[in-house]
């Protein structure tokens, strides 16, 4: 596994953004909207190009794609195809 470079402290804008996200998490929310915001936050924190959330559906015993957040539609389309087959 490649080494992840150490990050320096957070600046004021990053801290404000984190505070705003924690306020949203504490408020009533729509699950899909909140999951998208969480993926956006993780994407920014990890400097990732995108992310997905798959939820387990017990009745069908399947993973269901709920959220895709990518820089381009092509990347989102490819990510959605990862678990199909």
C-alpha positions as CSV (number, residue, x, y, z in Angstrom):
1,X,0.0,0.0,0.0
2,X,1.5,3.4,-1.0
3,X,2.4,5.9,1.8
4,X,0.0,8.8,2.2
5,X,1.9,12.0,2.7
6,X,1.4,13.7,6.1
7,X,-0.9,16.7,6.0
8,X,-0.2,19.9,7.8
9,X,-2.8,21.6,10.0
10,X,-6.1,22.8,8.6
11,X,-6.6,26.4,7.5
12,X,-9.6,28.5,8.6
13,X,-11.6,27.8,5.4
14,X,-11.2,24.1,5.9
15,X,-12.3,24.3,9.6
16,X,-15.3,26.4,8.6
17,X,-16.3,23.8,6.0
18,X,-16.0,21.0,8.6
19,X,-18.1,22.9,11.1
20,X,-20.7,23.5,8.4
21,X,-20.8,19.8,7.6
22,X,-21.1,18.8,11.3
23,X,-24.0,21.2,11.6
24,X,-25.7,19.6,8.6
25,X,-25.1,16.1,10.1
26,X,-26.8,17.2,13.3
27,X,-29.9,18.5,11.6
28,X,-32.8,16.5,10.1
29,X,-31.9,15.4,6.6
30,X,-32.9,13.5,3.4
31,X,-30.7,10.4,3.3
32,X,-29.7,10.7,-0.4
33,X,-28.7,14.4,0.0
34,X,-26.7,13.7,3.2
35,X,-24.9,10.7,1.7
36,X,-23.9,12.9,-1.3
37,X,-22.5,15.5,1.1
38,X,-20.6,12.9,3.1
39,X,-19.1,11.5,-0.1
40,X,-18.2,15.1,-1.2
41,X,-16.5,15.7,2.2
42,X,-14.6,12.4,2.0
43,X,-13.6,13.2,-1.6
44,X,-12.2,16.5,-0.5
45,X,-10.4,15.2,2.6
46,X,-8.8,12.3,0.6
47,X,-8.1,14.4,-2.5
48,X,-10.0,11.8,-4.5
49,X,-11.5,12.1,-8.0
50,X,-14.8,10.7,-6.9
51,X,-16.7,8.3,-4.7
52,X,-19.7,6.0,-4.4
53,X,-22.0,4.8,-1.7
54,X,-23.5,1.3,-1.9
55,X,-26.2,0.3,0.5
56,X,-27.1,-3.3,1.3
57,X,-30.7,-4.3,0.5
58,X,-31.5,-7.3,2.8
59,X,-34.7,-8.5,1.0
60,X,-32.9,-8.8,-2.3
61,X,-29.5,-9.6,-0.8
62,X,-27.9,-7.1,-3.1
63,X,-25.8,-3.9,-3.0
64,X,-27.7,-0.9,-4.4
65,X,-25.9,2.1,-5.7
66,X,-27.2,5.2,-3.9
67,X,-24.7,8.0,-4.6
68,X,-22.0,8.7,-7.1
69,X,-19.9,11.8,-7.0
70,X,-17.3,12.1,-9.7
71,X,-15.5,14.8,-11.7
72,X,-17.1,13.6,-14.9
73,X,-20.2,11.6,-16.0
74,X,-17.9,9.0,-17.7
75,X,-16.2,8.2,-14.4
76,X,-19.6,7.9,-12.7
77,X,-20.8,5.6,-15.4
78,X,-17.7,3.3,-15.1
79,X,-18.1,3.2,-11.3
80,X,-21.7,2.2,-11.6
81,X,-20.7,-0.7,-13.8
82,X,-18.2,-2.1,-11.3
83,X,-20.7,-4.3,-9.5
84,X,-22.9,-5.3,-12.5
85,X,-22.3,-8.7,-14.0
